[in-house]
Amino acid sequence: MFDYFFLTLVFFGIFLIFMSIGVILSDLQIKGSCGGASKLTGQKCPHCSGTGSASTCSSSV
């Protein structure tokens, strides 16, 4: 029983390491959205002037 647990733990650890390497090597920036969590707090999106238009936001970021 312990052997399966240990083997599974090692497998997931290796899997997470490879996923982390892939994210680091892809060099993508985190992108936000107009109307996400900031919409709940009442803040306006600085990229789309608060209109919430996804096309405007993605073109200016």
N, C-alpha and C positions, 0 to 999 in steps of 0.2 A: 504494500500500500504506500509506504513512504517512498519507494523507488519511483512510482508513477507521479507522485506529488513533486518530487525533486526534478524529475525529467521535464515535467510540465513547466515548472518554475524557470528552469534553465532555457527552455524553448521560448517562453514568453520574454525572458530577458534579452535573448539574442534578437528576437523579432523587434523589440522596442529599440534596441541599439541600431539595427539596420534602418528602421523608420526614421530615427533621429538623424542619422547620417544623410538619408535621402532629403529630409527637410533642409538641413544645413547646406547641402550641395545644390539644391534647386534655387537658392538665393532669391526667393520670392518675398515681397513685402506683404505685410498684413494689410488687407483692405477693409475699410469700413463700409457702412451703408447709410444712406440718407433715410432716417426714420427708424433706426434701430433703438438702442437703449437711450440715446440722447433725446429721442422724441418723447419718451416717458417722463424725462426730467424737465422738458420744456425748452431745451437748448436747441438752437438752430444749427444746421449743418454749415460749416465754414466753406465747403467746396461748392455747394449748389445753392447758396444764399437762402437756405431754409425752405426751398420749394419742395424738396423730397423727390425730385425727378431723378430716377436712377441713371438716365442717359446723360444728364447734365453733370451729375456727380462723378460718374466714371470717366467722362471726357476731360474733367478738370483735375483729376487726381493723377 
